[in-house]
Amino acid sequence: MLTHTFAVCAYKDSPYLETCIRSLKKQTVFSAIIVCTSTPSSYIRGIAEKYELPYFVREGKSDIQSDWNFAYEQADSQLVTIAHQDDYYHRDYARMVQECWRKYRDTTVFTTDCVIIKGKRIQRPGLFLLIKKALRMPLRIRRLASHTFLKQAVLIWGNPVICPSATYNKEELGMPLFASPYKFALDWDTLWKLAKRPGRFICVEKPLIGYRIHEGATTKDFIDSHRRSEEELAMYQKIWPRLVAKGLMAFYRKAYGVYR
């Protein structure tokens, strides 16, 4: 079995898809790359063929959870990164993943810091990234990072894990990975559940991905439709009493400004 796969989730005809794949092809150590979609097109297939990558099509209506699970399941490796088509990955990302796994064999979730990209420019770290970095601090205590209390401590104030920066240990976590009633907060909900299971959460506090924000981003759509705020409030209420949850949500909502 392969060690690590980047499973690229392609949706419609993103102008950033090829940039993402090129960043994966430039990794300093080998990782497999596959392209998965529920919106097949000659554009997506053409890019997959150009870079000689396996191309998988999921039948049925597009859905984030189903699409992510499909990509995760197609990867024939122990470790899987569900790569988002709009983002790009530092050339050492795969090396860091594999080095981490060799050192901490019980790692179930690996994550990193990121830089924010708007247009063609990298943004200076603002409050949004600084808060997420602060919330991830407990994961730096690696000898304790397998304990449920520490993993949940990272998630009680919000979700500081940059979704496309996460790699999952498929051999330990099994399938399906995502089983959440949420459309936006499904990654936060999934991490909360995974924190209760055996295994270590590891964070490398280096900006190993470029997280792109643009008008067509799905996250922006969830903000505009208010679904993001509704689901994040529901997550807070799973963790905190109702009044505390509302107070935390009022503060957390300020992070939405990064998309405006």
Accessible surface in RSA format (square Angstrom, percent):
REM  Atomic radii and reference values for relative SASA: ProtOr
REM  Chains: A
REM  Algorithm: Lee & Richards
REM  Probe-radius: 1.40
REM  Slices: 20
REM RES _ NUM      All-atoms   Total-Side   Main-Chain    Non-polar    All polar
REM                ABS   REL    ABS   REL    ABS   REL    ABS   REL    ABS   REL
RES MET A   1   167.83  86.9  80.31  53.1  87.53 208.4  89.64  76.2  78.20 103.6
RES LEU A   2    78.58  43.8  71.07  50.8   7.52  18.9  75.11  52.7   3.48   9.4
RES THR A   3    55.58  39.5  47.28  47.9   8.30  19.8  14.87  20.0  40.71  61.5
RES HIS A   4     2.81   1.5   0.00   0.0   2.81   7.2   0.00   0.0   2.81   3.3
RES THR A   5     1.31   0.9   1.31   1.3   0.00   0.0   0.67   0.9   0.65   1.0
RES PHE A   6     0.18   0.1   0.18   0.1   0.00   0.0   0.18   0.1   0.00   0.0
RES ALA A   7     0.00   0.0   0.00   0.0   0.00   0.0   0.00   0.0   0.00   0.0
RES VAL A   8     0.00   0.0   0.00   0.0   0.00   0.0   0.00   0.0   0.00   0.0
RES CYS A   9    19.07  14.4  15.66  17.5   3.41   8.0  14.85  37.6   4.23   4.6
RES ALA A  10     4.70   4.3   0.00   0.0   4.70  10.7   0.16   0.2   4.54  12.0
RES TYR A  11    93.86  43.8  91.91  52.3   1.95   5.1  63.25  47.5  30.61  37.7
RES LYS A  12   124.01  60.5 119.28  73.2   4.73  11.3  72.57  65.3  51.44  54.8
RES ASP A  13    78.36  54.9  56.57  56.3  21.80  51.5  22.91  53.9  55.46  55.3
RES SER A  14     9.74   8.2   4.20   5.6   5.54  12.8   9.10  19.4   0.64   0.9
RES PRO A  15   104.08  75.9  77.92  71.0  26.16  95.1  83.51  68.9  20.57 127.9
RES TYR A  16    55.58  25.9  55.26  31.4   0.32   0.8  26.29  19.8  29.29  36.1
RES LEU A  17     0.28   0.2   0.28   0.2   0.00   0.0   0.28   0.2   0.00   0.0
RES GLU A  18    46.60  26.8  46.60  35.3   0.00   0.0  13.03  25.2  33.56  27.4
RES THR A  19    61.83  44.0  59.66  60.5   2.17   5.2  31.89  42.8  29.95  45.3
RES CYS A  20     0.11   0.1   0.00   0.0   0.11   0.3   0.00   0.0   0.11   0.1
RES ILE A  21     0.11   0.1   0.11   0.1   0.00   0.0   0.11   0.1   0.00   0.0
RES ARG A  22   120.28  50.5 119.46  60.9   0.82   1.9  15.06  20.6 105.21  63.8
RES SER A  23    14.24  12.0   8.89  11.9   5.35  12.3  13.15  28.0   1.09   1.5
RES LEU A  24     4.67   2.6   0.00   0.0   4.67  11.7   0.00   0.0   4.67  12.6
RES LYS A  25   105.30  51.4  74.36  45.6  30.94  73.7  38.94  35.1  66.36  70.7
RES LYS A  26   133.56  65.2 117.25  71.9  16.31  38.8  80.70  72.6  52.86  56.3
RES GLN A  27    22.71  12.7   3.56   2.6  19.15  45.6   3.56   7.6  19.15  14.5
RES THR A  28    63.72  45.3  28.27  28.7  35.45  84.5  36.31  48.8  27.42  41.4
RES VAL A  29    51.07  33.6  41.06  37.2  10.01  24.1  49.74  43.2   1.33   3.6
RES PHE A  30   154.44  77.3 131.26  81.3  23.19  60.3 138.02  83.7  16.42  47.0
RES SER A  31     9.57   8.1   0.70   0.9   8.87  20.4   1.41   3.0   8.16  11.4
RES ALA A  32    15.91  14.6  12.44  19.2   3.47   7.9  15.91  22.4   0.00   0.0
RES ILE A  33    14.75   8.4   7.80   5.8   6.96  16.8   7.80   5.6   6.96  18.9
RES ILE A  34    11.79   6.7  11.79   8.8   0.00   0.0  11.79   8.5   0.00   0.0
RES VAL A  35     0.30   0.2   0.30   0.3   0.00   0.0   0.30   0.3   0.00   0.0
RES CYS A  36     2.89   2.2   1.65   1.8   1.24   2.9   1.80   4.6   1.09   1.2
RES THR A  37     5.76   4.1   0.00   0.0   5.76  13.7   5.61   7.5   0.15   0.2
RES SER A  38    12.81  10.8   0.62   0.8  12.19  28.1   0.00   0.0  12.81  17.9
RES THR A  39    30.66  21.8  23.34  23.7   7.31  17.4  29.44  39.5   1.21   1.8
RES PRO A  40    76.79  56.0  54.00  49.2  22.79  82.9  54.32  44.8  22.47 139.6
RES SER A  41    34.57  29.2  19.37  25.9  15.19  35.0  32.66  69.5   1.91   2.7
RES SER A  42   101.36  85.6  82.12 109.6  19.23  44.3  51.85 110.4  49.51  69.4
RES TYR A  43    76.38  35.7  65.82  37.4  10.56  27.5  68.02  51.1   8.36  10.3
RES ILE A  44     0.33   0.2   0.00   0.0   0.33   0.8   0.00   0.0   0.33   0.9
RES ARG A  45   116.80  49.0 116.80  59.5   0.00   0.0  28.56  39.0  88.24  53.5
RES GLY A  46    33.40  41.2   0.00   N/A  33.40  41.2  27.21  74.7   6.19  13.9
RES ILE A  47    13.66   7.8  12.64   9.4   1.02   2.4  13.25   9.5   0.40   1.1
RES ALA A  48     0.46   0.4   0.26   0.4   0.20   0.5   0.26   0.4   0.20   0.5
RES GLU A  49   108.41  62.2  91.91  69.5  16.50  39.3  43.13  83.4  65.28  53.3
RES LYS A  50   134.47  65.6 100.46  61.6  34.01  81.0  77.26  69.5  57.21  60.9
RES TYR A  51    36.42  17.0  31.22  17.8   5.20  13.5  29.78  22.4   6.64   8.2
RES GLU A  52   158.05  90.7 127.03  96.1  31.01  73.8  49.47  95.7 108.58  88.7
RES LEU A  53    19.88  11.1   8.09   5.8  11.78  29.6   9.55   6.7  10.33  27.8
RES PRO A  54    69.20  50.4  56.04  51.1  13.17  47.9  68.54  56.6   0.67   4.2
RES TYR A  55    42.69  19.9  15.84   9.0  26.85  69.9  14.72  11.1  27.97  34.5
RES PHE A  56    64.54  32.3  61.67  38.2   2.86   7.5  64.54  39.1   0.00   0.0
RES VAL A  57    50.63  33.3  28.02  25.4  22.60  54.5  28.02  24.3  22.60  61.3
RES ARG A  58    39.07  16.4  35.70  18.2   3.37   8.0  19.13  26.1  19.94  12.1
RES GLU A  59   147.37  84.6 131.40  99.4  15.98  38.0  65.81 127.3  81.56  66.6
RES GLY A  60    54.96  67.8   0.00   N/A  54.96  67.8  36.14  99.2  18.82  42.1
RES LYS A  61   188.58  92.0 165.16 101.3  23.42  55.8 117.29 105.6  71.28  75.9
RES SER A  62    35.42  29.9  18.85  25.2  16.57  38.2  16.14  34.4  19.27  27.0
RES ASP A  63    32.85  23.0  24.71  24.6   8.14  19.3  23.41  55.1   9.44   9.4
RES ILE A  64    44.71  25.4  40.20  29.9   4.51  10.9  41.82  30.1   2.89   7.8
RES GLN A  65    38.18  21.4  37.76  27.6   0.42   1.0   3.55   7.6  34.63  26.3
RES SER A  66    43.84  37.0  37.32  49.8   6.53  15.0  11.41  24.3  32.44  45.4
RES ASP A  67    24.25  17.0  22.25  22.1   2.00   4.7  12.25  28.8  12.00  12.0
RES TRP A  68    30.31  12.2  30.31  14.7   0.00   0.0  19.19  10.2  11.12  18.0
RES ASN A  69    17.25  11.9  17.25  16.7   0.00   0.0   7.32  17.6   9.93   9.6
RES PHE A  70    34.90  17.5  33.01  20.4   1.89   4.9  34.49  20.9   0.42   1.2
RES ALA A  71     0.00   0.0   0.00   0.0   0.00   0.0   0.00   0.0   0.00   0.0
RES TYR A  72     0.00   0.0   0.00   0.0   0.00   0.0   0.00   0.0   0.00   0.0
RES GLU A  73    66.96  38.4  50.31  38.1  16.65  39.6   9.80  19.0  57.16  46.7
RES GLN A  74    54.31  30.4  38.19  27.9  16.11  38.4   3.25   6.9  51.06  38.7
RES ALA A  75     1.16   1.1   0.00   0.0   1.16   2.6   0.21   0.3   0.94   2.5
RES ASP A  76    99.60  69.8  91.20  90.8   8.41  19.9  34.24  80.6  65.36  65.2
RES SER A  77     1.36   1.2   0.00   0.0   1.36   3.1   0.00   0.0   1.36   1.9
RES GLN A  78    20.69  11.6  20.44  14.9   0.26   0.6   3.05   6.5  17.64  13.4
RES LEU A  79     7.04   3.9   7.04   5.0   0.00   0.0   7.04   4.9   0.00   0.0
RES VAL A  80     0.00   0.0   0.00   0.0   0.00   0.0   0.00   0.0   0.00   0.0
RES THR A  81     0.00   0.0   0.00   0.0   0.00   0.0   0.00   0.0   0.00   0.0
RES ILE A  82     6.34   3.6   5.95   4.4   0.39   1.0   5.95   4.3   0.39   1.1
RES ALA A  83     0.00   0.0   0.00   0.0   0.00   0.0   0.00   0.0   0.00   0.0
RES HIS A  84    39.16  21.4  37.56  26.1   1.61   4.1  22.65  23.3  16.52  19.2
RES GLN A  85    22.46  12.6  21.90  16.0   0.57   1.4   7.75  16.5  14.72  11.2
RES ASP A  86    25.00  17.5  24.61  24.5   0.39   0.9   5.39  12.7  19.61  19.6
RES ASP A  87     4.53   3.2   3.58   3.6   0.96   2.3   0.15   0.4   4.38   4.4
RES TYR A  88    64.87  30.3  64.87  36.9   0.00   0.0  50.20  37.7  14.67  18.1
RES TYR A  89     4.44   2.1   0.00   0.0   4.44  11.5   0.00   0.0   4.44   5.5
RES HIS A  90    74.71  40.8  68.42  47.6   6.29  16.1  45.63  47.0  29.07  33.8
RES ARG A  91   143.06  60.1 138.63  70.7   4.43  10.6  36.29  49.6 106.77  64.7
RES ASP A  92    25.91  18.2  25.91  25.8   0.00   0.0   0.92   2.2  25.00  24.9
RES TYR A  93     0.00   0.0   0.00   0.0   0.00   0.0   0.00   0.0   0.00   0.0
RES ALA A  94     0.00   0.0   0.00   0.0   0.00   0.0   0.00   0.0   0.00   0.0
RES ARG A  95    71.77  30.1  71.29  36.3   0.48   1.1  25.79  35.3  45.97  27.9
RES MET A  96    25.02  13.0  23.42  15.5   1.60   3.8  12.11  10.3  12.91  17.1
RES VAL A  97     2.99   2.0   1.70   1.5   1.29   3.1   1.70   1.5   1.29   3.5
RES GLN A  98    18.92  10.6  18.91  13.8   0.01   0.0   1.44   3.1  17.48  13.3
RES GLU A  99    71.20  40.9  65.31  49.4   5.89  14.0  25.20  48.7  46.01  37.6
RES CYS A 100    10.23   7.7   3.45   3.8   6.78  15.9   8.82  22.3   1.41   1.5
RES TRP A 101    35.51  14.2  35.25  17.1   0.26   0.6  35.41  18.9   0.09   0.1
RES ARG A 102   139.02  58.4 120.28  61.3  18.75  44.6  55.10  75.3  83.93  50.9
RES LYS A 103   150.42  73.4 120.38  73.9  30.04  71.5  77.78  70.0  72.64  77.4
RES TYR A 104    37.93  17.7  34.88  19.8   3.05   7.9  23.71  17.8  14.22  17.5
RES ARG A 105   140.32  58.9 127.74  65.1  12.58  29.9  56.42  77.1  83.90  50.8
RES ASP A 106    55.41  38.8  47.65  47.4   7.76  18.3  39.75  93.6  15.66  15.6
RES THR A 107     8.44   6.0   7.99   8.1   0.45   1.1   7.99  10.7   0.45   0.7
RES THR A 108     3.65   2.6   2.69   2.7   0.96   2.3   2.43   3.3   1.22   1.8
RES VAL A 109     2.27   1.5   1.96   1.8   0.31   0.7   2.09   1.8   0.18   0.5
RES PHE A 110     4.86   2.4   4.73   2.9   0.13   0.3   4.73   2.9   0.13   0.4
RES THR A 111     1.86   1.3   1.86   1.9   0.00   0.0   1.86   2.5   0.00   0.0
RES THR A 112     0.00   0.0   0.00   0.0   0.00   0.0   0.00   0.0   0.00   0.0
RES ASP A 113     9.35   6.5   9.35   9.3   0.00   0.0   0.00   0.0   9.35   9.3
RES CYS A 114     2.88   2.2   0.06   0.1   2.83   6.6   0.00   0.0   2.88   3.1
RES VAL A 115    36.11  23.8  35.46  32.1   0.65   1.6  36.11  31.4   0.00   0.0
RES ILE A 116     4.84   2.8   4.84   3.6   0.00   0.0   4.84   3.5   0.00   0.0
RES ILE A 117     7.24   4.1   7.24   5.4   0.00   0.0   7.24   5.2   0.00   0.0
RES LYS A 118    61.57  30.0  56.02  34.4   5.55  13.2  36.40  32.8  25.18  26.8
RES GLY A 119    52.40  64.6   0.00   N/A  52.40  64.6  40.49 111.1  11.92  26.7
RES LYS A 120   206.51 100.7 168.81 103.6  37.70  89.8 117.15 105.4  89.36  95.2
RES ARG A 121   183.12  76.9 179.52  91.5   3.60   8.6  60.68  82.9 122.44  74.2
RES ILE A 122   103.54  58.9  77.71  57.9  25.83  62.3  77.71  56.0  25.83  70.1
RES GLN A 123    66.27  37.1  58.74  42.9   7.53  17.9  13.80  29.4  52.47  39.8
RES ARG A 124   222.70  93.5 203.64 103.8  19.06  45.4  76.48 104.5 146.22  88.6
RES PRO A 125    94.55  68.9  76.06  69.3  18.50  67.2  76.06  62.8  18.50 115.0
RES GLY A 126    35.84  44.2   0.00   N/A  35.84  44.2  32.16  88.3   3.68   8.2
RES LEU A 127   112.04  62.4 101.60  72.7  10.44  26.2 102.46  72.0   9.58  25.8
RES PHE A 128    22.81  11.4  17.47  10.8   5.34  13.9  19.26  11.7   3.55  10.2
RES LEU A 129     9.61   5.4   9.44   6.8   0.17   0.4   9.44   6.6   0.17   0.5
RES LEU A 130    92.93  51.8  87.36  62.5   5.57  14.0  87.82  61.7   5.10  13.7
RES ILE A 131    42.99  24.5  40.63  30.3   2.36   5.7  42.94  30.9   0.06   0.2
RES LYS A 132    21.22  10.4  21.22  13.0   0.00   0.0  10.65   9.6  10.57  11.3
RES LYS A 133    60.97  29.7  60.97  37.4   0.00   0.0  44.82  40.3  16.15  17.2
RES ALA A 134    55.12  50.7  44.40  68.5  10.71  24.4  47.16  66.4   7.95  21.1
RES LEU A 135    29.77  16.6  25.58  18.3   4.19  10.5  28.48  20.0   1.29   3.5
RES ARG A 136     0.43   0.2   0.43   0.2   0.00   0.0   0.00   0.0   0.43   0.3
RES MET A 137   102.53  53.1  98.32  65.1   4.21  10.0  71.17  60.5  31.36  41.5
RES PRO A 138    34.45  25.1  31.18  28.4   3.27  11.9  34.28  28.3   0.17   1.1
RES LEU A 139     1.95   1.1   1.95   1.4   0.00   0.0   1.95   1.4   0.00   0.0
RES ARG A 140   111.49  46.8  89.53  45.6  21.96  52.3  45.22  61.8  66.27  40.2
RES ILE A 141    75.89  43.2  70.68  52.7   5.21  12.6  75.89  54.6   0.00   0.0
RES ARG A 142    71.00  29.8  67.38  34.3   3.62   8.6  18.02  24.6  52.98  32.1
RES ARG A 143   187.72  78.8 163.30  83.2  24.42  58.1  72.21  98.7 115.50  70.0
RES LEU A 144    50.13  27.9  50.13  35.9   0.00   0.0  50.13  35.2   0.00   0.0
RES ALA A 145     0.00   0.0   0.00   0.0   0.00   0.0   0.00   0.0   0.00   0.0
RES SER A 146    38.41  32.5  26.75  35.7  11.66  26.9   8.67  18.5  29.74  41.7
RES HIS A 147    83.00  45.4  79.27  55.1   3.73   9.5  49.11  50.6  33.89  39.4
RES THR A 148    52.94  37.6  47.45  48.1   5.49  13.1  31.42  42.2  21.52  32.5
RES PHE A 149   131.33  65.7 119.26  73.9  12.07  31.4 124.61  75.5   6.72  19.2
RES LEU A 150     6.79   3.8   6.22   4.5   0.57   1.4   6.79   4.8   0.00   0.0
RES LYS A 151     0.20   0.1   0.14   0.1   0.06   0.1   0.00   0.0   0.20   0.2
RES GLN A 152    32.82  18.4  32.82  24.0   0.00   0.0   4.17   8.9  28.65  21.7
RES ALA A 153    37.65  34.6  30.30  46.8   7.35  16.7  32.53  45.8   5.12  13.6
RES VAL A 154     1.28   0.8   1.20   1.1   0.08   0.2   1.28   1.1   0.00   0.0
RES LEU A 155     1.33   0.7   1.33   1.0   0.00   0.0   1.33   0.9   0.00   0.0
RES ILE A 156    39.64  22.6  39.64  29.5   0.00   0.0  39.64  28.5   0.00   0.0
RES TRP A 157   112.01  44.9 106.61  51.6   5.40  12.7  88.44  47.2  23.57  38.2
RES GLY A 158     0.00   0.0   0.00   N/A   0.00   0.0   0.00   0.0   0.00   0.0
RES ASN A 159    12.89   8.9  12.01  11.6   0.88   2.1   5.40  13.0   7.50   7.2
RES PRO A 160     0.00   0.0   0.00   0.0   0.00   0.0   0.00   0.0   0.00   0.0
RES VAL A 161     7.91   5.2   4.51   4.1   3.39   8.2   4.51   3.9   3.39   9.2
RES ILE A 162     8.69   4.9   5.86   4.4   2.83   6.8   8.69   6.3   0.00   0.0
RES CYS A 163    25.20  19.1  17.30  19.3   7.90  18.6  14.53  36.8  10.67  11.5
RES PRO A 164     0.56   0.4   0.56   0.5   0.00   0.0   0.56   0.5   0.00   0.0
RES SER A 165     0.00   0.0   0.00   0.0   0.00   0.0   0.00   0.0   0.00   0.0
RES ALA A 166     0.71   0.7   0.15   0.2   0.56   1.3   0.15   0.2   0.56   1.5
RES THR A 167     3.40   2.4   2.00   2.0   1.40   3.3   2.00   2.7   1.40   2.1
RES TYR A 168     6.20   2.9   6.04   3.4   0.16   0.4   2.53   1.9   3.66   4.5
RES ASN A 169     1.60   1.1   0.72   0.7   0.87   2.1   0.55   1.3   1.05   1.0
RES LYS A 170    30.23  14.7  27.41  16.8   2.82   6.7  19.63  17.7  10.60  11.3
RES GLU A 171   112.25  64.4  78.60  59.5  33.65  80.1  36.85  71.3  75.40  61.6
RES GLU A 172    96.77  55.6  77.09  58.3  19.68  46.9   9.13  17.7  87.65  71.6
RES LEU A 173    10.97   6.1   2.38   1.7   8.60  21.6   2.72   1.9   8.26  22.2
RES GLY A 174    30.02  37.0   0.00   N/A  30.02  37.0  29.85  81.9   0.17   0.4
RES MET A 175   113.95  59.0  77.36  51.2  36.59  87.1  77.57  66.0  36.37  48.2
RES PRO A 176    80.73  58.8  66.17  60.3  14.55  52.9  66.17  54.6  14.55  90.5
RES LEU A 177    11.83   6.6   0.70   0.5  11.14  28.0   2.04   1.4   9.79  26.3
RES PHE A 178     3.39   1.7   1.14   0.7   2.25   5.8   1.14   0.7   2.25   6.4
RES ALA A 179    65.57  60.3  49.27  76.0  16.30  37.1  56.19  79.1   9.39  24.9
RES SER A 180    11.54   9.8   0.10   0.1  11.44  26.3   2.48   5.3   9.06  12.7
RES PRO A 181   104.88  76.4  72.11  65.7  32.78 119.1  85.80  70.8  19.08 118.6
RES TYR A 182    31.53  14.7  29.81  17.0   1.72   4.5  18.03  13.5  13.50  16.6
RES LYS A 183    75.92  37.0  75.33  46.2   0.58   1.4  45.00  40.5  30.92  32.9
RES PHE A 184    38.58  19.3  32.28  20.0   6.30  16.4  33.55  20.3   5.03  14.4
RES ALA A 185     1.74   1.6   0.23   0.4   1.51   3.4   1.74   2.4   0.00   0.0
RES LEU A 186     1.54   0.9   1.54   1.1   0.00   0.0   1.54   1.1   0.00   0.0
RES ASP A 187    18.01  12.6  17.63  17.5   0.38   0.9   2.45   5.8  15.56  15.5
RES TRP A 188     3.22   1.3   3.22   1.6   0.00   0.0   3.22   1.7   0.00   0.0
RES ASP A 189     0.15   0.1   0.15   0.2   0.00   0.0   0.00   0.0   0.15   0.2
RES THR A 190     4.50   3.2   4.19   4.2   0.31   0.7   3.69   5.0   0.81   1.2
RES LEU A 191     1.77   1.0   1.77   1.3   0.00   0.0   1.77   1.2   0.00   0.0
RES TRP A 192    27.71  11.1  27.71  13.4   0.00   0.0  21.22  11.3   6.49  10.5
RES LYS A 193    80.98  39.5  77.95  47.8   3.02   7.2  64.53  58.1  16.45  17.5
RES LEU A 194     7.90   4.4   6.44   4.6   1.46   3.7   6.44   4.5   1.46   3.9
RES ALA A 195     0.00   0.0   0.00   0.0   0.00   0.0   0.00   0.0   0.00   0.0
RES LYS A 196   121.15  59.1  95.68  58.7  25.47  60.6  52.47  47.2  68.67  73.2
RES ARG A 197    96.24  40.4  94.25  48.0   1.99   4.7  36.12  49.4  60.12  36.4
RES PRO A 198   121.60  88.6 104.42  95.2  17.18  62.5 114.04  94.2   7.57  47.0
RES GLY A 199     9.32  11.5   0.00   N/A   9.32  11.5   3.54   9.7   5.78  12.9
RES ARG A 200    37.38  15.7  37.38  19.1   0.00   0.0   0.00   0.0  37.38  22.7
RES PHE A 201     5.03   2.5   5.03   3.1   0.00   0.0   5.03   3.1   0.00   0.0
RES ILE A 202     0.23   0.1   0.00   0.0   0.23   0.6   0.00   0.0   0.23   0.6
RES CYS A 203     2.08   1.6   0.06   0.1   2.02   4.7   0.06   0.2   2.02   2.2
RES VAL A 204    15.93  10.5  15.10  13.7   0.83   2.0  15.93  13.8   0.00   0.0
RES GLU A 205    42.76  24.5  18.29  13.8  24.47  58.3  18.41  35.6  24.35  19.9
RES LYS A 206   103.63  50.6 103.40  63.4   0.24   0.6  63.42  57.1  40.21  42.8
RES PRO A 207    69.05  50.3  59.60  54.3   9.45  34.3  59.60  49.2   9.45  58.7
RES LEU A 208     6.31   3.5   6.24   4.5   0.06   0.2   6.31   4.4   0.00   0.0
RES ILE A 209     2.35   1.3   0.00   0.0   2.35   5.7   2.18   1.6   0.17   0.4
RES GLY A 210     0.00   0.0   0.00   N/A   0.00   0.0   0.00   0.0   0.00   0.0
RES TYR A 211    34.68  16.2  34.68  19.7   0.00   0.0  15.41  11.6  19.27  23.8
RES ARG A 212    28.29  11.9  21.31  10.9   6.98  16.6   1.42   1.9  26.87  16.3
RES ILE A 213     8.81   5.0   5.61   4.2   3.20   7.7   5.61   4.0   3.20   8.7
RES HIS A 214    41.68  22.8  30.75  21.4  10.93  28.0  35.77  36.9   5.91   6.9
RES GLU A 215   137.04  78.7 121.89  92.2  15.15  36.1  68.23 132.0  68.81  56.2
RES GLY A 216    56.97  70.3   0.00   N/A  56.97  70.3  32.28  88.6  24.69  55.3
RES ALA A 217     9.41   8.6   8.44  13.0   0.97   2.2   9.41  13.2   0.00   0.0
RES THR A 218    64.67  46.0  58.74  59.5   5.93  14.1  31.25  42.0  33.42  50.5
RES THR A 219    20.88  14.9  19.82  20.1   1.06   2.5   2.33   3.1  18.55  28.0
RES LYS A 220    37.36  18.2  37.36  22.9   0.00   0.0  12.92  11.6  24.44  26.0
RES ASP A 221    81.23  56.9  76.44  76.1   4.78  11.3  26.38  62.1  54.84  54.7
RES PHE A 222    29.30  14.7  29.05  18.0   0.25   0.6  29.30  17.8   0.00   0.0
RES ILE A 223    12.98   7.4   6.68   5.0   6.31  15.2   7.40   5.3   5.59  15.2
RES ASP A 224    86.12  60.3  61.47  61.2  24.65  58.3  34.38  80.9  51.73  51.6
RES SER A 225    71.10  60.1  42.85  57.2  28.25  65.1  49.75 105.9  21.35  29.9
RES HIS A 226   120.24  65.7 119.32  82.9   0.91   2.3  78.89  81.3  41.35  48.1
RES ARG A 227    91.31  38.3  90.90  46.3   0.42   1.0  20.35  27.8  70.96  43.0
RES ARG A 228    10.50   4.4  10.50   5.4   0.00   0.0   0.00   0.0  10.50   6.4
RES SER A 229    17.39  14.7  15.78  21.1   1.60   3.7   6.48  13.8  10.90  15.3
RES GLU A 230   113.39  65.1 101.91  77.1  11.48  27.3  44.06  85.2  69.33  56.6
RES GLU A 231    12.18   7.0  11.14   8.4   1.04   2.5  10.79  20.9   1.40   1.1
RES GLU A 232     5.41   3.1   5.41   4.1   0.00   0.0   0.38   0.7   5.03   4.1
RES LEU A 233    45.58  25.4  45.58  32.6   0.00   0.0  45.58  32.0   0.00   0.0
RES ALA A 234    31.74  29.2  27.29  42.1   4.45  10.1  29.37  41.4   2.37   6.3
RES MET A 235     0.00   0.0   0.00   0.0   0.00   0.0   0.00   0.0   0.00   0.0
RES TYR A 236     1.06   0.5   1.06   0.6   0.00   0.0   0.00   0.0   1.06   1.3
RES GLN A 237    62.51  35.0  40.77  29.8  21.75  51.8  16.61  35.4  45.90  34.8
RES LYS A 238   102.46  50.0  64.47  39.6  37.99  90.4  57.74  52.0  44.72  47.6
RES ILE A 239    39.01  22.2   8.21   6.1  30.80  74.2  12.06   8.7  26.95  73.1
RES TRP A 240    62.02  24.9  54.69  26.5   7.33  17.2  57.59  30.7   4.43   7.2
RES PRO A 241    91.48  66.7  78.27  71.3  13.21  48.0  90.82  75.0   0.66   4.1
RES ARG A 242   145.55  61.1 136.56  69.6   8.99  21.4  56.25  76.9  89.30  54.1
RES LEU A 243   149.09  83.0 138.49  99.1  10.59  26.6 138.81  97.5  10.27  27.6
RES VAL A 244    64.64  42.5  57.39  52.0   7.25  17.5  64.03  55.6   0.61   1.7
RES ALA A 245     0.00   0.0   0.00   0.0   0.00   0.0   0.00   0.0   0.00   0.0
RES LYS A 246    97.08  47.4  89.80  55.1   7.27  17.3  47.46  42.7  49.62  52.9
RES GLY A 247    44.85  55.3   0.00   N/A  44.85  55.3  35.78  98.2   9.07  20.3
RES LEU A 248    33.42  18.6  30.81  22.0   2.61   6.6  31.61  22.2   1.81   4.9
RES MET A 249     2.93   1.5   2.93   1.9   0.00   0.0   2.93   2.5   0.00   0.0
RES ALA A 250    56.83  52.3  48.07  74.2   8.76  19.9  48.98  69.0   7.85  20.8
RES PHE A 251   105.78  52.9 101.15  62.7   4.62  12.0 103.13  62.5   2.65   7.6
RES TYR A 252    18.54   8.7  16.43   9.3   2.11   5.5  15.43  11.6   3.11   3.8
RES ARG A 253   104.83  44.0 101.32  51.7   3.51   8.3  44.38  60.7  60.45  36.6
RES LYS A 254   145.14  70.8 119.54  73.3  25.61  61.0  79.64  71.7  65.50  69.8
RES ALA A 255    18.81  17.3  10.31  15.9   8.50  19.3  17.21  24.2   1.60   4.2
RES TYR A 256     7.25   3.4   7.20   4.1   0.05   0.1   7.20   5.4   0.05   0.1
RES GLY A 257    36.96  45.6   0.00   N/A  36.96  45.6  25.53  70.0  11.43  25.6
RES VAL A 258    29.51  19.4  18.47  16.7  11.04  26.6  25.72  22.4   3.79  10.3
RES TYR A 259    15.59   7.3   7.87   4.5   7.72  20.1   3.45   2.6  12.14  15.0
RES ARG A 260   181.26  76.1 128.77  65.6  52.50 125.0  98.90 135.2  82.36  49.9
END  Absolute sums over single chains surface
CHAIN  1 A    12148.4       9978.4       2170.0       7068.7       5079.7
END  Absolute sums over all chains
TOTAL         12148.4       9978.4       2170.0       7068.7       5079.7
